[in-house]
Amino acid sequence: MQFNAMVLGLHEYYKIATNVYLDFDRIAFDVRKALLCRTKSHRSKTGLRSQAFQQFYGNFTGKIFNVAGLALFPINGVKTTPPMCFSPDICNYSEKGRAKIHELQKAINPIILQKLMEHPIQGQSTELNDNRISLYVAQRGKCAICKEPLLLGDMEVHHIMPKSSGGKDNYSNLALVTGDVHKLIHATNPVIIQKYLDKLKHCKLNMAKLNKFRLLAGNCKLEYR
């Protein structure tokens, strides 16, 4: 996980460099022998190609190393991505300018993404931690229920089908939500439910999805507000 986080972080940082592939291809060649030697006793014939792997390296056709049942992100799997140029239209003083600002605000926070890669949830599976990264990107850094920004320290992984009912750590069974929303999904005490509804009254809750998650968790539906 640390190796993959480092590789992806370097790729995301340097991908705007011209012909960046040539440099990473040389790095991959230089470290190949050390990588083979240090992973010899842990290599496996196959490995999990997580949602994050598919998203960033799904089209990579080179050699993939599998270690302890996990596919390593390829060091030379980077491609040059042209940087976005600053637009003079972006400003607070016109309808078009404000629209561009709002569009930019929909983008994910690269700092939070990097922290998620560097700090997996201890005691959880590699699949869950890898899917957490993919979900943060897919949900554009927003809660699946209230659409509020997901912040470090206020971001939790919810199993749509609980593990106690056979739910797994696969991508389709997970959703990222804020701490308050997660408590509301699992709350059964009417006083506690009302407490978190009040705390979230400033949000536009997706009540249909909230009730779907509550029912699958074995709880009753809540009334639409």
KOLGU-732686 format. One line per field, with one value per residue: x, y, z of N, C-alpha, C in turn. Coordinates in steps of 0.02 Angstrom, whole numbers, plus 32768, in hexadecimal, padded with zeros to 4 digits. Atoms other than C-alpha are relative to their C-alpha. Layout:
! KOLGU-732686
n_x X/...
n_y Y/...
n_z Z/...
ca_x X/...
ca_y Y/...
ca_z Z/...
c_x X/...
c_y Y/...
c_z Z/...
! end
This chain:
! KOLGU-732686
n_x 802A/7FD4/7FDF/8031/800F/7FC6/7FFD/8038/7FF3/7FCD/801E/802F/7FDA/7FD4/801F/8004/7FBE/7FFC/7FDF/7FF2/7FFB/7FBB/7FDC/8018/7FEB/7FBB/8003/8019/7FC9/7FCB/8014/801E/7FDC/800B/8046/8005/7FDD/801F/8044/7FFD/8024/8046/8023/8035/800E/8037/8008/803C/7FFD/8037/8020/7FCE/7FD3/8023/800B/7FC3/7FD2/8026/7FEA/7FB8/7FF6/7FBF/7FFC/801C/7FE9/8032/7FDF/8030/8044/8013/7FDC/7FDC/8007/7FC3/7FD9/8000/8045/8016/8006/8002/8043/7FF7/801D/8036/7FEA/802B/802E/800F/8049/8010/8003/803D/8025/802E/8023/7FD5/7FC6/8015/800E/7FC0/7FE8/8028/7FEB/7FC0/800A/8019/7FC6/7FEB/7FC8/7FC6/7FDE/8025/7FF5/7FBD/8002/8024/7FD3/7FC8/8017/8038/8021/7FE0/802D/802E/7FE2/7FE2/8035/8027/7FD7/7FF8/8040/800C/7FE1/8029/8040/7FF5/7FFC/8040/8031/7FE6/7FF0/803E/8025/8030/8044/800E/7FD9/7FD1/7FBA/7FE3/7FC3/7FD9/801B/8049/800D/8005/8015/803E/8011/8047/8017/7FD3/7FD8/8024/8031/7FDC/7FE3/7FB7/7FDC/7FFB/800E/8048/8020/7FE5/800E/7FDF/8030/7FE6/800C/8046/802C/7FF6/8025/8047/8012/8004/8023/8043/8022/8020/7FDF/7FC0/8011/8012/7FC3/7FD7/8028/7FF8/7FBB/7FF9/8038/7FE6/7FEE/8036/7FF6/8020/8026/800C/7FC4/7FF8/802E/7FE9/7FC9/801B/8025/7FCF/7FDF/8031/8022/803D/7FFA/800E/8030/7FE3/8009
n_y 7FC4/7FC6/7FFD/7FE7/7FBA/7FD8/7FFF/7FD8/7FBB/7FE6/7FFA/7FC8/7FC1/7FF2/8013/7FC9/7FF7/8018/8042/801A/804A/8014/7FFE/8036/8040/8009/8011/8045/802C/7FFD/801F/8042/8037/7FFA/8011/8048/8021/7FF1/801B/8045/802F/7FEA/7FF8/8031/8004/7FD1/7FCE/7FD6/7FC2/7FDB/7FCB/7FCC/8019/7FFD/7FBA/7FDD/8028/8034/8008/8010/8042/801C/8033/7FEE/802A/800D/800E/8010/7FFF/7FBD/7FE7/7FC2/7FCE/8000/7FC3/7FDF/7FFD/7FBA/7FDF/7FB7/7FE1/7FB7/7FDA/7FD2/7FBB/7FD2/7FDB/7FBC/7FFA/8015/7FC6/7FFB/7FC4/800E/8040/8032/8009/8025/8045/8022/800C/8037/803D/8013/8017/8045/802C/801F/7FE1/802D/800B/8034/803E/8018/8018/8040/8032/800A/8017/802E/800E/803A/8037/800D/8024/7FDA/7FF0/7FC7/7FC3/7FEE/7FE8/7FBF/7FCF/7FFC/7FE1/7FB9/7FE2/8009/7FD5/7FBC/7FE5/7FED/8035/8021/7FF0/7FB9/7FDB/7FD2/8016/8031/7FE4/802E/8002/8003/8029/8045/8031/8024/803D/7FFC/803E/8009/803C/8032/801F/801C/7FCC/8004/7FC0/7FEE/7FBA/7FF3/8006/7FCC/7FB9/7FD2/7FD1/7FDC/8022/7FF5/8027/8047/800C/7FFE/803F/8037/7FED/801E/7FD9/7FC5/7FC3/7FFC/7FF3/7FB9/7FD9/7FFC/7FDD/7FB9/7FED/8001/7FDC/7FD1/8027/801D/8049/802D/802A/8041/8029/8009/8035/803F/8017/8012/803F/8036/8008/801C/7FCB/7FE7/7FC5/7FBF/7FD7/7FCB/7FBE
n_z 8000/7FFE/8042/8030/7FF0/8015/804A/8019/7FED/802D/8043/8000/7FF9/8039/8040/8030/8020/8045/8008/7FBD/8004/800D/7FC0/7FD4/801E/7FEA/7FB8/7FFB/8014/7FCE/7FC1/800E/7FDF/7FB8/7FF4/8006/7FC8/7FBF/7FFC/8017/7FD5/7FF6/8040/800F/8048/800E/7FCC/8004/8027/7FE1/8027/800B/8033/8040/8012/8013/8028/8022/8045/8002/8020/7FED/7FCD/7FBF/7FCA/7FCD/7FC0/7FCB/801A/8014/803B/7FF5/8034/8029/7FFB/8041/8018/8001/8041/7FFB/8001/8007/7FC8/800F/7FFF/7FDC/802B/7FE7/7FF5/7FBC/7FD2/7FD8/8014/8038/7FFA/8020/7FD5/7FC4/8015/8006/7FBC/7FE5/8022/7FE3/7FBC/8003/8006/7FC1/7FDE/8009/7FC0/7FDD/8026/7FEF/7FBA/8000/801B/7FD1/7FBE/8003/7FC1/7FE1/7FEF/8036/8038/8036/8030/7FE7/8002/8047/8018/7FDF/802B/803D/7FEF/7FF5/8043/8022/7FDF/8007/7FBE/7FDD/7FDE/802C/7FEB/7FF7/8031/7FE0/800C/7FD2/7FE4/7FD8/7FBC/8004/803C/7FEA/8033/7FED/8025/8012/7FE3/7FC7/7FFF/7FD9/802D/8039/802A/800A/8007/8047/8010/8006/7FBF/7FD4/800D/7FD1/7FE2/7FC6/7FC0/7FEA/802C/7FEE/7FC1/8010/8022/7FD1/7FC3/7FF5/7FCC/801E/7FE9/8025/8046/8006/7FF3/803C/8033/7FF2/8011/8048/801F/8032/803C/8028/7FFB/802F/7FD2/801F/7FF6/7FB8/7FEB/801D/7FD6/7FBE/8006/8008/7FBF/7FD2/7FDC/801F/802B/7FE1/8027/8029/7FE2
ca_x 8000/808D/80E6/8048/8024/80D5/80CF/8023/8055/80F2/8090/800A/808E/80FD/807E/807B/8134/815A/8187/817C/816A/821F/825F/81EF/821B/82D3/82A8/8247/82DD/8356/82F0/82B3/833D/8329/826C/827C/82F7/829B/81F1/822C/81E2/813D/8116/8079/803F/7FA1/7F70/7ED9/7EC3/7E5B/7DE8/7E76/7EE9/7E66/7E47/7EFC/7F53/7EC9/7F13/7FC6/8008/80B3/80ED/808D/80DB/8067/809E/803C/7FA3/7FA5/7FD3/805B/803F/80B9/8145/8146/8088/8081/804A/8062/7FC4/7FC0/7FA7/7F0A/7F30/7EEE/7E56/7E42/7D86/7D90/7D56/7CD1/7C8C/7C2C/7BB0/7C26/7CB9/7C5A/7C20/7CD6/7D03/7C76/7CB0/7D60/7D1E/7CD3/7D82/7DCB/7E49/7EF4/7F3A/7EAF/7EC4/7F7E/7F5B/7EDF/7F64/7FEA/7F7E/7F11/7E94/7EEF/7EA0/7E3D/7E5A/7EC6/7E2C/7DCA/7E5A/7E75/7DBC/7DB7/7E2D/7DC5/7D24/7D6D/7D94/7CEE/7C88/7CEE/7D1E/7C69/7BFE/7B8F/7AF6/7B06/7B82/7BE8/7CA7/7CFD/7D86/7E15/7DD3/7D1F/7D1A/7CDC/7CC5/7C14/7BEE/7B49/7B28/7B6C/7BF7/7B88/7B10/7B97/7BCF/7C80/7D03/7CE5/7CD1/7C16/7BF1/7C48/7C1F/7C7D/7C15/7C33/7C37/7B8C/7B3B/7B87/7B3E/7A95/7A97/7AAE/7A4D/79B2/798A/790C/7966/7A0E/79BD/7972/7A18/7A72/79E3/79F2/7AAF/7A97/7A05/7A74/7A96/7A2B/7A24/7A01/7977/7956/7A0B/7A11/7977/79BC/7A5A/79F5/7984/7A19/7A65/79C6/797E/78DA/78BF/78BE/7838/7861/787F
ca_y 8000/8079/804E/806C/810F/814D/811D/816B/8208/821F/8200/827F/8302/82EF/82BF/836E/8361/834C/8297/8266/81AF/81AB/81DB/8160/80D7/80F2/80EF/804D/8000/803A/7FF5/7F55/7EE5/7F28/7F15/7E61/7E34/7E88/7E40/7D91/7D38/7D97/7D99/7D43/7D0D/7D75/7E0F/7E7C/7F03/7F7A/8003/807F/8012/8006/80C1/80FA/8067/8002/801F/7FF6/7F66/7F4B/7ED1/7ED6/7E94/7E43/7E44/7DEF/7DE4/7E9C/7EE5/7F69/800B/800D/808B/80AE/80B6/8175/81DE/8298/82FA/83AE/842A/8492/8546/85D5/8627/86E5/86C6/8680/870A/8739/87C9/8775/86E8/868A/86A5/8667/85CE/85A3/85B5/8540/84C3/84C6/84AB/8405/83C0/834C/8389/8343/8359/82EF/826E/8262/824E/81C1/8166/817F/8151/80B7/8087/8012/7F68/7F72/7F10/7F4C/7F45/7FBC/8038/8034/804B/80DC/813A/8112/8146/81ED/8210/81CB/822E/82C9/82DD/82EB/8285/8206/8241/82F9/8330/8391/8390/82F9/8334/82D8/82A0/82AA/8224/8174/80D8/8092/7FDE/7FE8/7F31/7F18/7E9B/7E43/7E1F/7DE3/7E8B/7E94/7F1B/7F24/7FCE/7FBF/7F9A/8034/80ED/817E/81E7/8268/8231/827E/822B/8183/8193/81C0/8125/80B4/8115/80C0/8131/81B8/823B/8213/8211/82BE/82FD/82D2/830C/83B5/83B6/8394/8408/847E/83F2/83B2/82FE/827B/822C/81A1/8164/8181/8114/8090/8086/8083/7FF6/7F8D/7FAD/7F69/8011/8068/80ED/81A4/821F/8296/8347
ca_z 8000/802A/7F87/7F21/7F7C/7F58/7E9F/7E83/7EE2/7E77/7DD7/7E06/7E33/7D9A/7D14/7CC8/7C9B/7BE3/7BB5/7C6D/7C38/7BFD/7CAA/7D08/7C8B/7CB8/7D72/7D5A/7D02/7D89/7E1B/7DC6/7E0C/7EBE/7EB1/7E77/7F02/7F91/7F64/7F34/7FCB/7FC1/7F07/7EC9/7E1C/7E27/7E88/7EAD/7E29/7E8D/7E50/7E68/7DFF/7D75/7D7A/7D6E/7D19/7CC6/7C19/7C49/7BE0/7C30/7CB5/7D5A/7DFB/7E7A/7F30/7FBC/7F4D/7F1C/7E71/7E80/7E23/7D8F/7DA4/7CE9/7CDD/7CD5/7C41/7C23/7C4A/7C0A/7C99/7CA0/7C73/7CDC/7C90/7CA0/7C9F/7D50/7DC6/7E45/7DDF/7D53/7D44/7CD0/7D45/7DDE/7D7D/7D57/7E0E/7E40/7DBD/7E03/7EB2/7E79/7E62/7EE5/7F65/7F33/7FE3/802F/7FA4/7FCB/8086/8062/7FFD/8082/8118/80FC/8183/81FA/8212/8170/80D0/8041/7FD2/8042/804E/7F92/7F71/7FED/7F7A/7EDF/7F37/7F6B/7EB4/7E72/7EF2/7EC8/7F7D/7FB8/8030/7FD8/803A/8066/7FDE/805D/8042/8090/8104/8158/8201/81C6/8140/8161/80F6/80FD/80CB/806C/8090/8141/815B/81DA/8149/80D3/808D/8048/8030/7F74/7F21/7EFE/7FB5/7FFA/8009/8057/80CF/8156/820C/8233/819C/81CD/827C/8232/81C3/825A/82DF/832A/83BE/8388/83F2/839F/82F3/8310/8353/82B2/8243/8299/8283/81CA/81AB/8147/80CA/803C/8074/7FF2/8059/7FDB/7FE5/80A1/80BA/8044/80AD/814F/8113/80DD/8188/81D8/820F/81EB/8166/8196/8162/80D6/8110
c_x 802B/8024/7FD1/7FF0/8039/8002/7FC9/800B/8034/7FE4/7FD2/8026/8025/7FDF/7FFB/8043/8001/8027/8012/8009/8049/8028/7FEA/8011/8048/8003/7FEB/8037/8035/7FEE/7FE5/8022/7FF5/7FB8/7FF6/801E/7FDA/7FB9/7FFE/7FD6/7FB6/7FDA/7FCD/7FF1/7FC8/7FFB/7FC1/800E/7FC4/7FE2/8031/8031/7FE0/7FF8/803F/802C/7FDD/8016/804A/800B/8043/7FFB/7FE6/801B/7FC8/8024/7FCB/7FB8/7FE7/802A/8022/7FF4/8041/8024/8000/7FBA/7FE4/7FFC/7FFD/7FB9/8009/7FE0/7FC8/8019/7FCF/7FD5/7FF2/7FB6/7FED/8003/7FBE/7FCF/7FD3/7FE0/802A/803C/7FF0/7FF1/8040/801E/7FDD/8014/8042/7FF9/7FE5/803A/8014/803C/803D/8025/7FDE/800B/8044/8001/7FDD/802E/8038/7FEB/7FC2/7FE2/801E/7FCC/7FCD/8025/801F/7FCB/7FD7/8028/800B/7FBF/7FED/801C/7FD6/7FBD/8007/8003/7FBB/7FCA/8015/800A/7FC4/7FDF/7FCB/7FB8/7FF2/8026/802C/8048/8017/8044/8026/7FE8/7FB5/7FEC/7FFF/7FE7/7FC3/7FF7/7FB5/7FDB/802F/8027/7FDD/7FCC/8021/801F/804C/801D/8007/7FE5/7FB5/7FDB/8017/7FE9/8024/7FCD/8022/7FEF/7FB8/7FCF/8005/7FDA/7FB5/7FE9/7FF3/7FD8/7FBB/7FD8/7FE3/8022/8042/7FF3/7FF1/803C/8029/7FDA/8007/8046/8009/7FCA/8016/8011/7FC2/800A/7FDC/7FDB/7FF3/803C/800C/7FD3/8012/8037/7FE7/7FDB/802F/8026/7FD1/7FDB/7FC4/800F/7FF2/7FD0/8026/7FF4/7FED
c_y 803F/800A/801E/804A/802D/8007/802E/804A/8021/800A/803E/8043/8011/7FF6/8039/800E/7FE1/7FBE/7FE1/7FB4/7FEA/7FFE/7FC7/7FBC/7FF1/7FED/7FB8/7FCF/7FFD/7FDA/7FB9/7FC8/8001/7FEB/7FB4/7FDC/8009/7FE4/7FB6/7FD1/8011/8005/7FC9/8003/8031/8031/8029/803F/8029/8034/8038/7FEB/8006/8048/8021/7FD8/7FC8/7FF3/7FF0/7FB9/7FE0/7FCC/801A/7FCE/7FF9/7FEB/7FF5/8007/8044/8016/8042/8030/8004/8043/8026/8005/8047/801A/804C/8019/804B/8025/802D/8048/802C/8027/8044/800A/7FEF/803D/7FFF/8033/7FF7/7FBC/7FC7/7FF0/7FD8/7FB7/7FD8/7FF0/7FC5/7FBE/7FE7/7FE3/7FB9/7FCE/7FE5/8025/7FD2/7FF2/7FC8/7FBD/7FE2/7FE3/7FBC/7FC8/7FF0/7FE2/7FD3/7FF4/7FC0/7FCC/7FEF/7FE1/8031/8016/803C/8040/8018/801E/8043/8038/800B/8023/804B/8025/7FFE/802D/8049/8021/8014/7FC3/7FE3/8012/804A/802D/8036/7FE7/7FCF/8019/7FC9/8003/8000/7FDD/7FB7/7FD3/7FDB/7FC3/8001/7FC1/7FEF/7FBE/7FC8/7FDC/7FE5/8033/7FFB/8046/8015/8046/800F/7FFC/8036/8045/8029/8033/8026/7FDA/8006/7FD7/7FB6/7FEF/8000/7FC1/7FC8/8010/7FDF/8026/803F/8042/800A/8010/804A/802D/8008/801E/804C/8018/8006/8027/8033/7FDD/7FEB/7FB5/7FDB/7FCC/7FBA/7FD2/7FF3/7FC8/7FBC/7FE3/7FEA/7FBD/7FC5/7FF4/7FE4/8034/8019/803C/803E/8027/8035/8043/8032
c_z 8000/7FBD/7FCD/800C/7FE8/7FB4/7FE4/8010/7FD2/7FBA/7FFC/8003/7FC0/7FBC/7FCE/7FDE/7FBB/7FFE/8043/7FFF/7FF8/8041/802E/7FE3/8014/804A/8009/7FEF/8037/8041/7FF7/8027/804C/8012/7FFD/803C/8041/8007/7FEF/8029/8008/7FBE/7FF5/7FB5/7FED/803A/7FF4/7FD8/8014/7FD1/7FF1/7FCA/7FBB/7FE8/7FE5/7FD0/7FD9/7FB9/7FFA/7FE6/8012/8037/8043/8034/8033/8040/8035/7FE9/7FEB/7FC4/8011/7FC7/7FD8/8003/7FBE/7FE2/7FFC/7FB9/800B/7FF9/7FFC/803B/7FE9/8006/8027/7FCF/801E/800D/8047/802E/8025/7FE4/7FC3/800A/7FE4/802C/803E/7FEF/7FFA/8044/801F/7FE0/801B/8045/8002/7FFE/8044/801D/7FFB/8041/8027/7FDD/8012/8046/8003/7FE7/8032/8042/7FFA/8045/801D/8012/7FCB/7FC5/7FCD/7FCE/8017/7FFB/7FB9/7FE5/8020/7FD5/7FC1/800E/800A/7FBD/7FDE/801D/7FFF/8043/8029/8021/7FD2/8010/8003/7FD0/801E/7FF3/8036/8017/8026/8048/8001/7FBF/8015/7FC7/801A/7FD4/7FF2/8017/803A/7FFC/8025/7FD5/7FC2/7FD2/7FFD/7FFA/7FB7/7FF4/8001/8042/8031/7FEB/8034/8018/8038/803F/8017/7FD6/8012/8040/7FF3/7FDC/8032/803F/8003/8034/7FE1/8014/7FDA/7FB7/7FF6/800A/7FC0/7FC5/8009/7FED/7FB5/7FDB/7FCC/7FBF/7FDA/7FFF/7FC8/8029/7FE3/800B/804A/8019/7FE4/802C/8045/7FFD/7FFA/8040/8035/8029/7FDA/7FD3/8029/7FD4/7FD9/8021/7FCB
! end
